[in-house]
Amino acid sequence: MRNITIVGAGQAGLQLGIGLLDKGYSVTAISNRTGEEIANGKVLSSQSMYDMALSHERELGIAFWDEKCPPIEGIHVRAGDAQAGAQLDFRSRMSANGQSVDQRVKMPRWMDEFQRRGGNLVIGEVDMAELERLAATSDLVLVATGKGDLGKLFERDAARCTFDRPQRAIALTYVHGMVPRDDFTALNININPGVGELVHFPALTHSGPCDIINIESVPGGPMDRWDAVKTPADHLALTKALIAEFFPWEAPRFANIRLTDDNGILFGRVTPTVRKSIGVLPSGRTVLGMGDILVLNDPMTGQGSNNAAKGASLYLEAIVARGNGAFDRPWMEALAEGYWDYAQWSARFTNSMLVPPPPHVMEFLGTCCQNSGLAHQFADAFNDPKSLSTWFYDPDAMGRLLAETAAVA
Ligand SMILES: Cc1cc2nc3c(=O)[nH]c(=O)nc-3n(C[C@H](O)[C@H](O)[C@H](O)COP(=O)(O)OP(=O)(O)OC[C@H]3O[C@@H](n4cnc5c(N)ncnc54)[C@H](O)[C@@H]3O)c2cc1C
């Protein structure tokens, strides 16, 4: 039986680990936190996930929250400012619903499931010396430690990185008490150009259905006031104040919000980073990265967990297809390039939302306000950002699409 070690027990690591157990591999997963610590700790993400990614969980029988988690049925995009209000406004259902299950709920449950299916879950912080030991005793070591320090083993791939510093100050707030929408549940995206974004959607947490608010503030801009926040109550108060000041069209829905719990807040900054896929240990042995280690996005478009799930599925297929062949460097490189072939489009989509849009994208977004077909195509891009690859970034291709749509309408 082939023996595989996965360092890091998050979306990427646990999903792959459970998939490998089902295929008859001997799997060890190592987490620096117990399930209880994760459950009782701070929120980790807003983890909105869409159909393609969720389908991988469903295939493995680990989509335990399909009945309980409120769906995300569509998107609603608005852009404007306090004086003029929302000048751009369109909405569309998605072809299939998304959902967001608090990772504090999901990961402890998956850890239990991993063990129930025969996996060896080890609790401990893996360092370089331990990684050497694991590489010497495993057929394959995968590193899925997200934003953890071990990521430094993987060299930054400068040619594939768009930014070298954070593009937003990011503040998450989990709340109860939102006024529901009166059409469909949605990924609500509000843009105040040059100032930042307010993104929010329904989710499931310890205390049941909730809403997650992500405020993305342009560094040094008028919403970047988070350093003064000292307590959960301050965090909630600033969230409400920024919504009232910069996204007033949304404010009535937030009038009576309260925190789901004092750990239902998070603040940080992410430098979008692409890393090379293989870590070389001092001994010369190699380990393969996955998930956030390889492609770390700003959470603006909610792609990281989706990438982690899609990547885990791709890795599972490739490991099984390898049979008894060596997990050598060429195999690792080919697999990681296969992942990049998809994940680059999530990075490009996200990065394009962090800078002022070029004129052809502005024209497209404006046209979505009158054209439900285009709005639907854009809504489905959150599920599959690669679907934008042939036209969204190319003014000529976009021009042709808009002309064809105008001719049909
Ligand atoms: C504010 C915010 C909002 C987000 N919102 C969304 C969203 O709406 N949709 C979406 O798709 N994505 C979102 N993401 C991104 C998403 O959370 C990540 O992309 C996803 O969790 C990555 O999965 P992963 O398995 O690679 O890493 P992680 O989920 O980070 O898991 C890594 C695990 O490894 C453990 N670990 C770390 N170091 C070690 C070590 N040395 N030894 C042992 N264990 C270790 C960690 O404790 C952790 O449990 C968001 C991220 C942030 C920060």
The ligand as a Gaussian input file, in Angstrom:
#p B3LYP/6-31G(d) Opt

LIG

0 1
 C      -10.393000      36.810000       4.823000
 C      -10.449000      35.654000       3.874000
 C      -11.634000      35.377000       3.184000
 C      -11.677000      34.321000       2.262000
 N      -12.830000      34.069000       1.596000
 C      -12.888000      33.074000       0.686000
 C      -14.081000      32.795000      -0.030000
 O      -15.127000      33.441000       0.181000
 N      -14.067000      31.786000      -0.949000
 C      -12.945000      31.051000      -1.184000
 O      -12.985000      30.158000      -2.039000
 N      -11.802000      31.298000      -0.513000
 C      -11.752000      32.272000       0.422000
 N      -10.596000      32.493000       1.111000
 C       -9.430000      31.663000       0.839000
 C       -9.543000      30.271000       1.469000
 O       -9.846000      30.358000       2.832000
 C       -8.225000      29.550000       1.269000
 O       -7.819000      29.692000      -0.066000
 C       -8.342000      28.053000       1.582000
 O       -8.701000      27.867000       2.917000
 C       -6.997000      27.413000       1.293000
 O       -7.004000      26.058000       1.647000
 P       -5.635000      25.318000       1.994000
 O       -6.036000      23.931000       2.342000
 O       -4.645000      25.560000       0.948000
 O       -5.079000      26.063000       3.300000
 P       -5.738000      26.303000       4.701000
 O       -7.215000      26.235000       4.646000
 O       -5.121000      27.551000       5.244000
 O       -5.236000      25.064000       5.571000
 C       -3.900000      24.941000       5.970000
 C       -3.860000      24.156000       7.278000
 O       -2.497000      23.832000       7.588000
 C       -2.260000      24.070000       8.949000
 N       -0.816000      24.326000       9.112000
 C       -0.147000      25.467000       8.782000
 N        1.172000      25.326000       9.027000
 C        1.338000      24.066000       9.526000
 C        2.476000      23.339000       9.962000
 N        3.721000      23.853000       9.923000
 N        2.295000      22.072000      10.423000
 C        1.049000      21.525000      10.443000
 N       -0.055000      22.176000      10.042000
 C        0.081000      23.429000       9.575000
 C       -3.134000      25.271000       9.262000
 O       -3.401000      25.394000      10.635000
 C       -4.381000      24.944000       8.467000
 O       -5.282000      24.150000       9.198000
 C      -10.522000      33.541000       2.039000
 C       -9.347000      33.803000       2.740000
 C       -9.302000      34.851000       3.653000
 C       -8.025000      35.116000       4.392000

